[in-house]
Amino acid sequence: MSTTAVTPLTTEDAELLVATARRVAEDAGVTVSVTVLDAGGHLLAFRRDDRAVLISGETSNRKAYTALQLNAPTADLVDAVQPGGLFHTLPTALERPLLFIAGGVPVHRDGRLIGAIGVGGGSPEQDHGFATAAVQALA
């Protein structure tokens, strides 16, 4: 078993994630909110564009939290919360609700989970693309 330390998600990393997601969204003509959480679920960075819908701040936060807690992109979990799905009751089972809408993506370094990004404001598919582009820029 390896005990090699993995560098945690830094503030600099978080700022790069936010800047990249916002730039890609802006290029697509979409105003968004972006949330970055560290591995413990603590807020490292948040930015809401002036014209982004107000709820996008909350959705970006919950998408990041959901991706972090389940170590999976929220886009991959949407079917799991449908009636009969594995996580059908999970969205309301916790004190801090999860959000199963595309736009949350976990962040890994050297194969280890170090945080997550959530994007809200566009369509679920757009938000997922913006978050994924940001994570790829960090790699």
Backbone as CSV, one residue per row, in Angstrom:
resi,resn,N_x,N_y,N_z,CA_x,CA_y,CA_z,C_x,C_y,C_z
1,MET,0.846,-1.184,0.000,0.000,0.000,0.000,0.890,1.245,0.000
2,SER,0.610,2.139,-0.913,1.404,3.350,-1.037,0.904,4.421,-0.073
3,THR,1.841,5.086,0.565,1.474,6.184,1.457,2.015,7.513,0.926
4,THR,2.293,7.542,-0.367,2.809,8.757,-0.985,1.779,9.873,-0.861
5,ALA,2.242,10.998,-0.378,1.342,12.138,-0.204,0.977,12.726,-1.564
6,VAL,-0.266,13.127,-1.679,-0.748,13.786,-2.886,-0.960,15.252,-2.543
7,THR,-0.469,16.131,-3.395,-0.629,17.559,-3.157,-2.117,17.904,-3.175
8,PRO,-2.610,18.534,-2.135,-4.033,18.892,-2.098,-4.356,19.985,-3.111
9,LEU,-5.627,20.177,-3.335,-6.094,21.253,-4.198,-5.750,22.576,-3.520
10,THR,-5.052,23.434,-4.230,-4.617,24.704,-3.662,-5.546,25.839,-4.085
11,THR,-5.379,26.974,-3.461,-6.133,28.161,-3.861,-5.790,28.535,-5.295
12,GLU,-4.528,28.397,-5.659,-4.108,28.681,-7.037,-4.814,27.740,-8.020
13,ASP,-4.891,26.446,-7.662,-5.617,25.481,-8.492,-7.078,25.899,-8.634
14,ALA,-7.676,26.275,-7.508,-9.092,26.656,-7.501,-9.336,27.872,-8.381
15,GLU,-8.428,28.831,-8.325,-8.570,30.028,-9.159,-8.455,29.694,-10.635
16,LEU,-7.576,28.751,-10.989,-7.452,28.305,-12.372,-8.744,27.610,-12.821
17,LEU,-9.304,26.769,-11.963,-10.557,26.085,-12.291,-11.680,27.090,-12.547
18,VAL,-11.811,28.073,-11.670,-12.857,29.094,-11.822,-12.636,29.896,-13.102
19,ALA,-11.411,30.353,-13.317,-11.120,31.181,-14.486,-11.380,30.414,-15.783
20,THR,-10.985,29.153,-15.819,-11.180,28.358,-17.032,-12.658,28.107,-17.294
21,ALA,-13.395,27.711,-16.266,-14.836,27.458,-16.446,-15.542,28.724,-16.912
22,ARG,-15.197,29.846,-16.311,-15.839,31.115,-16.696,-15.473,31.510,-18.121
23,ARG,-14.219,31.322,-18.516,-13.793,31.680,-19.875,-14.512,30.824,-20.911
24,VAL,-14.598,29.515,-20.666,-15.271,28.622,-21.612,-16.761,28.963,-21.687
25,ALA,-17.367,29.270,-20.546,-18.780,29.654,-20.533,-18.986,30.963,-21.280
26,GLU,-18.099,31.917,-21.029,-18.203,33.211,-21.701,-18.068,33.050,-23.217
27,ASP,-17.156,32.178,-23.645,-16.975,31.911,-25.078,-18.248,31.331,-25.687
28,ALA,-19.031,30.627,-24.863,-20.285,30.034,-25.322,-21.465,30.996,-25.145
29,GLY,-21.188,32.192,-24.598,-22.249,33.172,-24.392,-23.140,32.878,-23.197
30,VAL,-22.599,32.164,-22.195,-23.376,31.761,-21.024,-22.772,32.397,-19.772
31,THR,-23.630,32.942,-18.906,-23.162,33.478,-17.623,-23.387,32.412,-16.551
32,VAL,-22.384,32.190,-15.724,-22.428,31.076,-14.775,-21.930,31.468,-13.393
33,SER,-22.198,30.565,-12.471,-21.557,30.573,-11.158,-20.681,29.338,-11.092
34,VAL,-19.527,29.466,-10.428,-18.579,28.363,-10.314,-18.175,28.224,-8.855
35,THR,-18.234,27.002,-8.350,-17.822,26.694,-6.984,-16.724,25.647,-7.021
36,VAL,-15.683,25.827,-6.214,-14.628,24.826,-6.071,-14.509,24.476,-4.591
37,LEU,-14.580,23.170,-4.303,-14.450,22.661,-2.935,-13.186,21.824,-2.828
38,ASP,-12.561,21.839,-1.652,-11.417,20.955,-1.425,-11.924,19.568,-1.035
39,ALA,-11.015,18.649,-0.756,-11.389,17.261,-0.468,-12.259,17.130,0.778
40,GLY,-12.192,18.090,1.677,-13.014,18.058,2.881,-14.366,18.724,2.704
41,GLY,-14.635,19.218,1.505,-15.905,19.886,1.237,-15.912,21.352,1.597
42,HIS,-14.737,21.912,1.863,-14.628,23.322,2.239,-14.487,24.189,0.992
43,LEU,-15.112,25.351,1.016,-15.084,26.266,-0.115,-13.680,26.825,-0.324
44,LEU,-13.144,26.634,-1.528,-11.849,27.216,-1.890,-12.031,28.427,-2.794
45,ALA,-13.053,28.383,-3.656,-13.289,29.503,-4.569,-14.741,29.498,-5.016
46,PHE,-15.264,30.704,-5.221,-16.627,30.867,-5.737,-16.674,32.147,-6.543
47,ARG,-17.364,32.093,-7.661,-17.552,33.295,-8.473,-18.887,33.196,-9.195
48,ARG,-19.704,34.238,-9.076,-20.951,34.319,-9.833,-20.855,35.507,-10.758
49,ASP,-21.031,35.266,-12.059,-21.065,36.370,-13.011,-22.213,37.298,-12.648
50,ASP,-22.017,38.581,-12.886,-23.027,39.586,-12.532,-24.399,39.278,-13.094
51,ARG,-24.451,38.742,-14.302,-25.735,38.505,-14.951,-26.241,37.076,-14.794
52,ALA,-25.516,36.236,-14.097,-25.956,34.850,-13.904,-27.201,34.822,-13.030
53,VAL,-28.084,33.880,-13.318,-29.290,33.754,-12.497,-28.877,33.474,-11.058
54,LEU,-29.603,34.055,-10.120,-29.216,33.965,-8.710,-29.111,32.524,-8.213
55,ILE,-30.015,31.668,-8.638,-30.007,30.287,-8.140,-28.757,29.530,-8.570
56,SER,-28.067,30.025,-9.598,-26.874,29.326,-10.085,-25.788,29.240,-9.015
57,GLY,-25.751,30.189,-8.099,-24.782,30.123,-7.009,-25.014,28.920,-6.128
58,GLU,-26.267,28.697,-5.776,-26.620,27.539,-4.952,-26.431,26.236,-5.716
59,THR,-26.855,26.205,-6.980,-26.736,24.956,-7.720,-25.273,24.597,-7.972
60,SER,-24.427,25.584,-8.238,-23.017,25.263,-8.459,-22.402,24.668,-7.195
61,ASN,-22.778,25.197,-6.051,-22.268,24.689,-4.774,-22.732,23.252,-4.533
62,ARG,-24.005,23.008,-4.742,-24.544,21.662,-4.484,-24.044,20.646,-5.507
63,LYS,-23.832,21.073,-6.739,-23.271,20.154,-7.736,-21.851,19.749,-7.350
64,ALA,-21.037,20.721,-6.925,-19.667,20.412,-6.494,-19.693,19.465,-5.301
65,TYR,-20.562,19.740,-4.342,-20.663,18.908,-3.139,-21.073,17.478,-3.496
66,THR,-22.023,17.344,-4.395,-22.498,16.017,-4.802,-21.387,15.252,-5.518
67,ALA,-20.694,15.908,-6.448,-19.591,15.257,-7.167,-18.499,14.816,-6.199
68,LEU,-18.227,15.638,-5.193,-17.216,15.311,-4.197,-17.643,14.119,-3.347
69,GLN,-18.846,14.163,-2.807,-19.307,13.113,-1.896,-19.406,11.751,-2.573
70,LEU,-19.793,11.733,-3.849,-19.967,10.465,-4.552,-18.814,10.158,-5.508
71,ASN,-17.823,11.074,-5.566,-16.635,10.891,-6.400,-17.019,10.492,-7.826
72,ALA,-17.978,11.251,-8.352,-18.449,10.984,-9.712,-19.047,12.253,-10.297
73,PRO,-18.940,12.425,-11.607,-19.618,13.566,-12.225,-21.121,13.465,-12.005
74,THR,-21.741,14.570,-11.685,-23.190,14.532,-11.448,-23.939,14.114,-12.709
75,ALA,-23.378,14.378,-13.882,-24.005,13.953,-15.132,-24.177,12.437,-15.175
76,ASP,-23.267,11.701,-14.524,-23.326,10.237,-14.524,-24.293,9.681,-13.494
77,LEU,-24.850,10.552,-12.642,-25.679,10.088,-11.529,-27.168,10.376,-11.702
78,VAL,-27.530,11.090,-12.743,-28.916,11.536,-12.923,-29.883,10.359,-12.914
79,ASP,-29.570,9.295,-13.633,-30.481,8.142,-13.691,-30.591,7.424,-12.354
80,ALA,-29.559,7.487,-11.536,-29.545,6.768,-10.254,-30.565,7.305,-9.260
81,VAL,-31.051,8.535,-9.444,-32.019,9.099,-8.497,-33.455,9.041,-9.021
82,GLN,-33.633,8.454,-10.188,-34.992,8.271,-10.708,-35.695,7.189,-9.896
83,PRO,-37.035,7.154,-9.893,-37.747,6.092,-9.160,-37.200,4.713,-9.536
84,GLY,-36.879,3.952,-8.515,-36.304,2.622,-8.706,-34.789,2.639,-8.826
85,GLY,-34.188,3.818,-8.914,-32.736,3.922,-9.044,-32.033,3.687,-7.724
86,LEU,-30.758,3.360,-7.803,-29.941,3.040,-6.624,-29.969,4.140,-5.568
87,PHE,-29.968,5.423,-5.998,-29.911,6.544,-5.066,-31.219,7.328,-5.011
88,HIS,-32.346,6.677,-5.280,-33.628,7.382,-5.386,-33.920,8.301,-4.195
89,THR,-33.651,7.864,-2.977,-33.958,8.682,-1.802,-32.780,9.516,-1.320
90,LEU,-31.628,9.366,-1.932,-30.427,10.054,-1.466,-30.496,11.579,-1.529
91,PRO,-31.125,12.187,-2.552,-31.109,13.660,-2.601,-31.656,14.342,-1.358
92,THR,-32.557,13.713,-0.643,-33.151,14.332,0.551,-32.767,13.619,1.843
93,ALA,-31.873,12.647,1.768,-31.537,11.846,2.950,-30.508,12.504,3.858
94,LEU,-29.803,13.496,3.364,-28.722,14.099,4.118,-29.088,15.495,4.593
95,GLU,-28.387,15.970,5.608,-28.627,17.323,6.113,-28.333,18.368,5.035
96,ARG,-27.265,18.179,4.321,-26.917,19.072,3.209,-27.321,18.361,1.921
97,PRO,-28.363,18.839,1.273,-28.895,18.107,0.116,-27.921,18.010,-1.047
98,LEU,-28.004,16.870,-1.716,-27.240,16.643,-2.925,-28.059,17.139,-4.111
99,LEU,-27.395,17.355,-5.237,-28.099,17.820,-6.437,-27.626,17.000,-7.622
100,PHE,-28.548,16.254,-8.186,-28.227,15.348,-9.282,-28.592,15.968,-10.623
101,ILE,-27.912,17.053,-10.943,-28.032,17.730,-12.227,-26.613,17.890,-12.749
102,ALA,-26.404,17.639,-14.033,-25.067,17.724,-14.617,-24.444,19.090,-14.356
103,GLY,-23.134,19.092,-14.093,-22.396,20.330,-13.833,-21.427,20.206,-12.682
104,GLY,-21.448,19.082,-11.973,-20.492,18.824,-10.900,-19.498,17.762,-11.344
105,VAL,-18.210,18.023,-11.115,-17.166,17.092,-11.550,-16.107,16.983,-10.449
106,PRO,-15.759,15.758,-10.041,-14.686,15.608,-9.053,-13.338,15.966,-9.672
107,VAL,-12.397,16.356,-8.818,-11.044,16.695,-9.258,-10.092,15.693,-8.618
108,HIS,-9.277,15.064,-9.460,-8.311,14.061,-8.984,-6.891,14.515,-9.289
109,ARG,-5.972,14.076,-8.443,-4.542,14.275,-8.693,-3.855,12.967,-8.337
110,ASP,-3.088,12.450,-9.268,-2.391,11.171,-9.060,-3.363,10.083,-8.614
111,GLY,-4.559,10.100,-9.212,-5.550,9.073,-8.918,-6.317,9.255,-7.621
112,ARG,-6.066,10.327,-6.904,-6.743,10.558,-5.616,-7.682,11.749,-5.720
113,LEU,-8.824,11.650,-5.056,-9.815,12.717,-5.022,-9.281,13.873,-4.171
114,ILE,-9.196,15.072,-4.774,-8.674,16.225,-4.031,-9.676,17.381,-3.958
115,GLY,-10.842,17.214,-4.587,-11.840,18.277,-4.550,-12.866,18.096,-5.635
116,ALA,-13.623,19.159,-5.897,-14.651,19.105,-6.932,-14.985,20.514,-7.390
117,ILE,-15.511,20.597,-8.608,-15.982,21.856,-9.169,-17.453,21.687,-9.533
118,GLY,-18.206,22.755,-9.323,-19.598,22.769,-9.745,-19.860,24.029,-10.545
119,VAL,-20.599,23.891,-11.642,-20.948,25.029,-12.482,-22.457,25.051,-12.647
120,GLY,-23.041,26.240,-12.496,-24.484,26.414,-12.687,-24.746,27.669,-13.485
121,GLY,-25.812,27.653,-14.258,-26.199,28.837,-15.013,-26.556,28.546,-16.454
122,GLY,-25.949,27.519,-17.022,-26.277,27.106,-18.377,-27.194,25.899,-18.336
123,SER,-27.342,25.248,-19.467,-28.077,23.983,-19.457,-27.217,22.962,-18.720
124,PRO,-27.809,21.871,-18.241,-26.983,20.864,-17.567,-25.818,20.385,-18.437
125,GLU,-26.065,20.187,-19.722,-25.000,19.725,-20.614,-23.897,20.781,-20.744
126,GLN,-24.288,22.049,-20.855,-23.291,23.119,-20.928,-22.475,23.176,-19.647
127,ASP,-23.157,23.161,-18.502,-22.464,23.243,-17.212,-21.461,22.102,-17.063
128,HIS,-21.849,20.895,-17.475,-20.945,19.746,-17.406,-19.725,19.995,-18.292
129,GLY,-19.955,20.517,-19.481,-18.840,20.801,-20.385,-17.892,21.852,-19.834
130,PHE,-18.446,22.895,-19.213,-17.613,23.946,-18.637,-16.770,23.390,-17.488
131,ALA,-17.379,22.585,-16.619,-16.668,22.011,-15.478,-15.593,21.037,-15.954
132,THR,-15.917,20.224,-16.947,-14.962,19.256,-17.470,-13.767,19.953,-18.111
133,ALA,-14.026,21.021,-18.855,-12.934,21.796,-19.475,-12.005,22.365,-18.405
134,ALA,-12.584,22.833,-17.305,-11.765,23.385,-16.227,-10.877,22.307,-15.603
135,VAL,-11.443,21.137,-15.350,-10.665,20.049,-14.760,-9.545,19.612,-15.713
136,GLN,-9.832,19.564,-17.001,-8.810,19.188,-17.982,-7.679,20.213,-18.028
137,ALA,-8.006,21.476,-17.819,-6.986,22.533,-17.818,-6.046,22.403,-16.620
138,LEU,-6.548,21.825,-15.539,-5.737,21.659,-14.337,-4.744,20.501,-14.487
139,ALA,-5.092,19.553,-15.317,-4.260,18.334,-15.460,-2.892,18.634,-16.032
